[in-house]
Amino acid sequence: MQQAMPVISIQHVTKTYQMGHVRVNALQGVSLTVERGEMLAVMGPSGSGKSTMMNIIGCLDVPTSGQYLLEGEDVRAMNDNQLASIRQGKIGFVFQTYNLLQRATALANVEMPLMYGNGHNRRARALEALERVGLAHRARHMPTELSGGEQQRVGIARALVKEPSILLADEPTGNLDTRSSDEILSVIQDLNRNEGLTIVLVTHETDIAQHTRRVVSFRDGLVVDDAPVAQPLLAGQHA
């Protein structure tokens, strides 16, 4: 039987920035493979290269050298329009600060990605995405009427509405209290375990990382550790 293609295949990737007269080697030959349906955490101190790696995975930036295949497609060979299309269709982004439109309802916020391109049945698709995160009953509420955890769930629904191949979550619990963090982890784990969505989660908290199945650690532009989580915690459990 033919082995399934990894959703992410990164081989010997470097990224160099020119800052005035100084060259900054943000990534120094990183290799990383993510299989479909995995849930992994990316960790590392400030300046470790993890944010650069996430930008490359999310097609917000391209490598200086090396190869990045996203579902078999060579990202380095893509032009700006092709990269934008990938970001619109294959990758869902969840941010620490939610990035919701404050004068739009939860439903309207989730509809936003469908305003461009193939946006048929916007209302029904947005309601379905809110249902997946347990917020269909709050669809008509404004962000100011929602708790922080509920606002983040709206953000997750917005990322899901285009049925992406990968969910990239950048510190999704960073602004939340423990109870709200558990709610978000429960939603993310459910999307991975029950729906098979591939999830890459950036966090600086070891406890949060232990809710995933694998932890990849960066330092000085290199992967210094890549190991499975022996006993992943369920939402509500704490190390």
C-alpha positions in Angstrom: 0.0 0.0 0.0 1.3 3.4 -0.9 2.2 5.6 2.1 0.2 8.7 2.5 1.9 12.0 1.6 2.9 14.2 4.6 0.8 17.4 4.8 4.1 19.3 5.6 7.5 18.3 4.4 10.4 20.7 5.2 13.9 19.8 4.2 17.1 21.7 5.0 15.3 25.0 5.1 17.2 28.2 5.8 16.0 31.8 6.2 18.3 34.7 6.2 17.3 38.4 6.7 19.4 41.3 5.8 19.1 44.0 8.5 21.2 46.9 7.4 24.8 45.6 7.2 23.9 42.6 9.4 22.8 39.2 8.1 20.5 37.3 10.5 20.3 33.6 10.1 16.8 32.9 11.5 16.7 29.3 10.3 19.9 27.2 9.8 18.9 24.1 7.9 15.7 22.9 9.5 14.0 19.7 8.5 10.5 18.8 9.7 7.7 16.4 8.6 4.1 16.6 9.7 1.8 13.8 8.8 -1.9 14.4 8.2 -3.9 14.3 11.4 -1.0 15.1 13.7 -1.2 17.6 16.6 2.1 19.1 17.6 3.4 22.0 19.6 6.2 24.2 18.5 8.2 25.7 21.4 11.3 27.9 21.8 12.6 31.1 23.4 12.4 34.5 21.7 14.8 34.5 18.8 14.8 30.7 18.5 13.4 30.7 15.0 10.0 29.2 15.8 8.1 32.3 14.6 10.0 32.3 11.4 9.2 28.6 10.9 5.5 29.3 11.5 5.5 32.1 9.0 7.0 29.7 6.4 4.6 26.9 7.3 1.7 29.5 6.9 3.0 30.7 3.6 3.5 34.2 5.0 7.2 33.9 4.1 9.3 31.7 1.9 12.6 30.0 2.6 15.9 31.4 1.5 17.0 27.8 0.6 15.8 24.3 1.1 12.5 22.8 0.2 9.0 23.2 1.6 6.3 20.9 0.2 2.7 21.6 1.4 0.5 18.6 0.4 3.1 17.8 -2.2 3.3 21.4 -3.7 6.6 23.3 -3.7 6.0 26.5 -1.8 9.3 28.1 -2.9 8.2 27.9 -6.6 4.9 29.8 -5.9 4.3 33.5 -6.8 2.5 35.9 -4.5 -1.0 35.1 -5.9 -0.4 31.4 -5.4 0.8 31.9 -1.9 -2.3 34.0 -1.1 -4.5 31.3 -2.5 -2.8 28.7 -0.3 -3.4 31.0 2.8 -7.0 31.5 1.9 -7.8 27.8 1.3 -5.4 25.4 2.9 -4.4 27.1 6.1 -6.5 28.3 9.0 -4.9 30.9 11.3 -5.8 31.3 15.0 -4.2 34.3 16.8 -3.5 35.1 20.4 -5.4 38.4 20.2 -8.5 37.0 18.3 -8.5 39.8 15.6 -12.3 40.0 15.5 -14.1 43.0 14.0 -15.7 44.6 17.0 -18.7 46.0 15.1 -19.6 42.7 13.5 -21.5 39.8 15.1 -19.8 36.5 15.7 -21.6 35.1 12.6 -20.4 38.0 10.5 -16.8 37.6 11.7 -16.8 33.9 10.7 -18.3 34.8 7.3 -15.4 37.2 6.5 -13.1 34.7 4.9 -15.9 33.7 2.5 -16.3 37.2 1.1 -13.6 36.5 -1.5 -13.5 33.8 -4.0 -15.8 30.8 -3.6 -18.2 32.3 -1.0 -21.4 30.5 -1.8 -23.7 29.6 1.1 -21.8 31.9 3.4 -24.4 32.1 6.2 -24.9 28.3 6.4 -21.2 27.5 6.3 -20.4 30.1 9.0 -23.2 28.7 11.3 -21.8 25.2 10.8 -18.3 26.4 11.8 -19.8 28.1 14.9 -21.6 24.8 15.7 -18.3 22.9 15.5 -16.9 25.1 18.3 -20.1 25.1 20.4 -21.1 28.7 19.7 -24.0 28.5 17.3 -26.3 29.9 20.1 -24.1 33.0 20.3 -24.0 33.7 16.6 -25.8 37.1 16.8 -23.7 38.4 19.7 -21.1 41.1 19.3 -17.5 40.4 20.5 -18.0 42.8 23.4 -20.8 40.5 24.6 -18.6 37.4 24.5 -16.0 36.2 27.0 -12.4 35.9 26.0 -12.8 32.2 25.6 -15.9 32.6 23.4 -14.1 35.3 21.3 -11.3 32.8 20.7 -13.7 30.1 19.7 -15.2 32.6 17.1 -11.6 33.0 15.9 -11.3 29.2 15.6 -14.6 29.0 13.7 -13.4 31.7 11.3 -10.2 29.7 10.7 -12.3 26.5 10.0 -14.9 28.0 7.7 -12.9 27.3 4.6 -12.2 23.7 5.6 -8.4 24.1 5.8 -5.9 21.2 5.7 -3.9 22.7 8.6 -4.8 24.8 11.6 -2.0 27.1 12.8 -2.6 28.3 16.3 -0.2 31.0 17.6 -0.4 31.1 21.4 -4.2 30.5 21.3 -4.5 30.5 25.1 -2.0 33.3 25.8 -4.6 35.9 26.8 -7.0 33.6 28.6 -7.5 32.4 32.2 -7.2 28.8 33.1 -10.9 27.9 32.6 -11.1 29.6 29.2 -7.8 28.0 28.2 -9.2 24.6 29.0 -12.3 25.4 26.8 -10.0 26.3 23.9 -7.8 23.2 24.4 -11.0 21.1 24.4 -12.1 22.5 21.1 -8.7 22.1 19.5 -8.3 18.5 20.8 -11.8 17.6 19.5 -10.9 19.0 16.1 -7.8 16.8 16.0 -9.0 13.6 17.7 -12.6 13.5 16.3 -12.2 15.3 12.9 -8.6 14.4 12.1 -7.6 18.1 11.5 -3.8 18.6 11.4 -2.9 21.2 14.1 0.4 23.0 14.7 0.3 25.0 17.9 2.9 27.6 19.0 3.2 28.0 22.8 5.8 28.9 25.3 4.0 27.0 28.1 5.1 23.5 28.7 1.7 22.6 30.3 -0.1 23.7 27.1 2.3 21.7 24.9 1.6 18.6 26.9 -1.9 18.6 25.6 -0.6 17.9 22.1 0.9 14.6 20.8 4.4 15.8 19.8 6.7 18.7 20.8 9.2 20.3 18.5 11.7 22.6 20.2 13.7 25.4 18.5 16.8 27.2 19.6 19.2 29.3 17.6 17.5 28.6 14.3 17.6 24.8 14.7 15.4 22.0 15.9 17.0 20.8 19.1 14.3 18.3 20.2 11.4 16.6 18.4 9.7 14.0 20.6 6.2 12.5 21.1 4.3 13.3 24.2 4.2 10.1 26.2 0.8 10.8 27.9 -1.0 13.7 26.3 -3.1 15.6 28.8 -6.8 16.1 28.1 -8.3 19.5 28.4 -8.9 20.2 32.1 -5.9 18.2 33.1 -2.7 20.0 34.2 0.8 18.7 34.6 
